[in-house]
Amino acid sequence: MAFSKDLALLLALGAVLVGCAWPLDDAPAPSAAAVATLPGCPLLQNTLNLQGSTRAVTLAGGQMLWVFAGAVQQGDRWVPGLALSATPTDPCYESLAVSMAFAPTGVLAAAHAGLLDVVSWQGGAAAFYQAWVDDPSRPFGVRILGSGLAEYDSNLNMFIANDQLLWLSDAPPYGQSALVWNGDLYAYGCVASDGGWGRSCYLARAAIGERKNSASWQYASDLAKFNSNPSEAVAVLVHAGDASVRHNNGQWEVLYVAPLGADVVLRRGLTPWGPFFAPHTLGRCAVADGEFCSAPQWQPLLDNRPNDLSFSWSRSSFSPLAMARVRPHWTQLATPPEIP
């Protein structure tokens, strides 16, 4: 089971996931009715140059740990950064001190890290990442090594990568969306499908205490069935794009944007592996000509009520002129109206 190694697109679009049920039925397209532009604001706009996927989790003691796919300039590239804060009273204007997210140790002593997703649980936090190295002989000048898990060290205020990757480059990049549920860590990995204009996602899980051992991970191979053979994994989500998954009010909610699109779609299901109900378009990202919406990410810590739908997204473009226009407020916070 191979997947696209187009890392440049991955980094541009942020972490990706999708939304449909076990591929026994094709999801109907969202309604073609007029779509309203999503209300919102630049996220943490007094903290400049935040770009790509943005994730906030709670640490022991109640602090918020923010992690950004791109926030620290290193040479000619932007690398992942992190920041600590109390729960912000106004996430539109909060100003945070950002530092490097990943320590150059373990696997990352000789490789770069692309942020996938971040999870926390009582007593710990970790970040999934994709490791890659410069390789001028490859398309876009990079070679993907695989994906792994880095543990948060509160003393260093950095993520420390393990000595080995959990998955090599021939596996889906598990951890593009991840969360903890009933003592298990669930990690979704998405690959190109539909001729490159959609995504199919696979699901892996492991007990929290066994997360560092690659042999302990199991893979969804049938509806509600898991086994330890990754080659028998079956896509649990198909026909979508950039996405994020959360557990909310007894349901699993998938948020996504079609690649290079602007409409944000919500799907709900009753389990981590689906099936998921019909899609509902929440609204359109406030993008300008030449831009598209990418890296949508649930932000449940910013919800004020149980049914709130706060999420962040990133303004993206392949045009240098458009990206210059976007700076320094790449990442946006959306607060769509509540839906049933």
DOROZA-130089 format. One record per residue (C-alpha): residue in one letter; y, z, x. Coordinates in steps of 0.25 Angstrom, whole numbers, padded with zeros to 4 digits, always signed. Layout:
REM DOROZA-130089
aYZX;...
This chain:
REM DOROZA-130089
m+0000+0000+0000;a+0012-0005+0007;f+0027-0004+0004;s+0040-0011+0008;k+0045-0006+0021;d+0059-0011+0018;l+0066+0002+0023;a+0080-0003+0023;l+0078-0005+0008;l+0072+0009+0006;l+0084+0015+0014;a+0094+0007+0006;l+0088+0011-0008;g+0084+0025-0004;a+0071+0031-0009;v+0064+0023-0019;l+0055+0026-0031;v+0052+0020-0045;g+0048+0022-0059;c+0037+0017-0068;a+0023+0022-0072;w+0010+0019-0065;p+0010+0004-0065;l+0003+0003-0078;d+0015-0001-0085;d+0028-0008-0081;a+0040+0001-0084;p+0050-0006-0094;a+0063-0009-0088;p+0075+0000-0091;s+0084-0004-0103;a+0093-0016-0100;a+0104-0009-0108;a+0118-0007-0101;v+0116+0003-0090;a+0128+0013-0088;t+0132+0017-0074;l+0127+0031-0070;p+0138+0042-0069;g+0139+0049-0056;c+0146+0051-0043;p+0144+0049-0028;l+0134+0060-0024;l+0140+0071-0014;q+0151+0061-0012;n+0158+0071-0002;t+0145+0069+0007;l+0147+0055+0012;n+0137+0044+0015;l+0125+0049+0007;q+0116+0037+0004;g+0103+0034-0001;s+0093+0044-0008;t+0099+0058-0010;r+0090+0070-0013;a+0094+0084-0016;v+0083+0095-0016;t+0084+0110-0017;l+0080+0119-0006;a+0076+0134-0006;g+0088+0142-0008;g+0094+0132-0018;q+0101+0123-0008;m+0101+0108-0010;l+0096+0099+0000;w+0102+0085-0001;v+0095+0073+0007;f+0101+0059+0008;a+0094+0046+0013;g+0106+0043+0021;a+0118+0052+0024;v+0119+0054+0040;q+0123+0042+0048;q+0114+0040+0061;g+0118+0028+0069;d+0119+0016+0060;r+0110+0022+0048;w+0111+0033+0038;v+0100+0044+0039;p+0095+0054+0029;g+0104+0067+0028;l+0103+0080+0021;a+0113+0091+0016;l+0112+0105+0010;s+0120+0110-0002;a+0120+0120-0013;t+0119+0113-0027;p+0131+0104-0028;t+0141+0107-0039;d+0146+0093-0038;p+0136+0083-0031;c+0146+0072-0032;y+0156+0079-0022;e+0147+0088-0014;s+0149+0087+0001;l+0137+0090+0010;a+0134+0091+0025;v+0124+0081+0028;s+0114+0081+0040;m+0102+0073+0045;a+0090+0075+0035;f+0078+0072+0044;a+0076+0078+0058;p+0071+0068+0069;t+0058+0075+0070;g+0043+0072+0067;v+0042+0058+0061;l+0057+0056+0061;a+0058+0059+0076;a+0056+0044+0078;a+0059+0038+0065;h+0070+0038+0054;a+0069+0044+0040;g+0073+0038+0027;l+0074+0048+0016;l+0065+0047+0004;d+0065+0060-0005;v+0067+0075-0003;v+0059+0086-0010;s+0060+0101-0010;w+0051+0112-0015;q+0051+0127-0015;g+0051+0130+0000;g+0054+0116+0006;a+0059+0102+0006;a+0055+0089+0012;a+0060+0074+0013;f+0052+0062+0012;y+0056+0051+0022;q+0053+0037+0027;a+0052+0036+0042;w+0056+0023+0048;v+0059+0018+0062;d+0068+0006+0067;d+0061-0006+0070;p+0069-0019+0072;s+0056-0028+0070;r+0055-0023+0055;p+0063-0028+0043;f+0076-0019+0043;g+0073-0014+0056;v+0064-0002+0052;r+0050+0002+0051;i+0045+0012+0041;l+0035+0023+0046;g+0032+0030+0033;s+0037+0042+0025;g+0035+0057+0027;l+0041+0070+0024;a+0051+0079+0031;e+0052+0094+0028;y+0066+0100+0026;d+0069+0111+0037;s+0080+0120+0032;n+0083+0125+0046;l+0086+0112+0051;n+0091+0106+0038;m+0083+0094+0040;f+0070+0087+0036;i+0059+0088+0047;a+0049+0076+0046;n+0034+0079+0048;d+0027+0073+0060;q+0020+0062+0052;l+0023+0053+0040;l+0016+0056+0027;w+0015+0041+0024;l+0016+0028+0033;s+0024+0016+0030;d+0012+0009+0022;a+0014+0020+0011;p+0025+0021+0001;p+0036+0029+0006;y+0032+0042-0002;g+0043+0051-0004;q+0054+0041-0009;s+0054+0051-0021;a+0047+0065-0020;l+0047+0078-0028;v+0039+0091-0029;w+0031+0094-0042;n+0020+0105-0044;g+0019+0107-0030;d+0017+0093-0026;l+0026+0083-0018;y+0027+0070-0025;a+0032+0058-0017;y+0034+0044-0022;g+0034+0032-0013;c+0039+0018-0018;v+0037+0004-0013;a+0042-0010-0017;s+0037-0017-0029;d+0041-0028-0038;g+0044-0037-0027;g+0052-0027-0020;w+0061-0024-0032;g+0054-0012-0037;r+0046+0000-0032;s+0032+0006-0034;c+0030+0021-0031;y+0018+0029-0027;l+0017+0044-0028;a+0011+0054-0018;r+0010+0069-0019;a+0006+0081-0011;a+0006+0096-0012;i+0019+0101-0006;g+0011+0109+0004;e+0004+0097+0009;r+0015+0087+0009;k+0015+0085+0024;n+0001+0081+0025;s-0001+0066+0021;a-0015+0068+0018;s-0011+0077+0006;w-0003+0067-0001;q-0009+0060-0013;y-0005+0048-0020;a-0004+0044-0035;s-0016+0034-0037;d-0017+0034-0052;l-0010+0040-0064;a-0010+0055-0061;k-0020+0053-0049;f-0017+0055-0034;n-0026+0053-0022;s-0025+0054-0007;n-0026+0039-0004;p-0012+0033-0003;s-0018+0019-0004;e-0022+0022-0019;a-0008+0026-0023;v-0003+0019-0036;a+0012+0017-0039;v+0016+0027-0049;l+0030+0021-0051;v+0033+0006-0051;h+0044-0004-0054;a+0057+0004-0050;g+0066+0007-0038;d+0073+0018-0031;a+0069+0031-0038;s+0068+0046-0038;v+0058+0055-0046;r+0060+0069-0051;h+0053+0079-0060;n+0062+0083-0072;n+0060+0090-0085;g+0045+0087-0084;q+0046+0072-0081;w+0046+0064-0069;e+0059+0055-0068;v+0060+0043-0060;l+0074+0037-0056;y+0075+0024-0050;v+0084+0011-0047;a+0078-0002-0046;p+0080-0008-0032;l+0094-0013-0030;g+0097-0009-0044;a+0107+0000-0050;d+0100+0006-0063;v+0094+0019-0062;v+0081+0021-0070;l+0074+0034-0075;r+0059+0035-0078;r+0052+0047-0083;g+0037+0051-0082;l+0028+0063-0084;t+0022+0064-0070;p+0025+0060-0056;w+0017+0048-0057;g+0021+0043-0070;p+0020+0036-0080;f+0035+0035-0082;f+0042+0032-0094;a+0052+0020-0097;p+0064+0018-0088;h+0078+0023-0092;t+0090+0018-0085;l+0099+0029-0082;g+0111+0020-0078;r+0116+0012-0067;c+0121+0016-0053;a+0136+0014-0050;v+0134+0003-0040;a+0144-0007-0036;d+0141-0022-0034;g+0132-0024-0022;e+0126-0010-0024;f+0113-0004-0029;c+0108+0009-0033;s+0097+0016-0024;a+0090+0029-0021;p+0091+0036-0035;q+0088+0051-0033;w+0086+0062-0043;q+0096+0073-0041;p+0090+0084-0050;l+0098+0095-0042;l+0110+0089-0048;d+0106+0089-0062;n+0114+0099-0071;r+0104+0098-0083;p+0089+0096-0084;n+0090+0082-0089;d+0101+0077-0079;l+0098+0065-0071;s+0106+0066-0058;f+0102+0057-0047;s+0108+0050-0035;w+0108+0036-0031;s+0114+0028-0019;r+0123+0016-0019;s+0117+0005-0011;s+0119-0009-0006;f+0115-0020+0004;s+0129-0024+0006;p+0137-0017+0017;l+0150-0018+0009;a+0144-0012-0003;m+0138+0000+0006;a+0152+0002+0012;r+0158+0003-0002;v+0147+0013-0005;r+0150+0023+0006;p+0151+0034+0007;h+0146+0038-0007;w+0132+0031-0007;t+0125+0041-0016;q+0128+0043-0030;l+0125+0054-0040;a+0121+0049-0054;t+0122+0058-0067;p+0117+0049-0078;p+0117+0054-0093;e+0105+0062-0097;i+0094+0054-0104;p+0082+0059-0113;
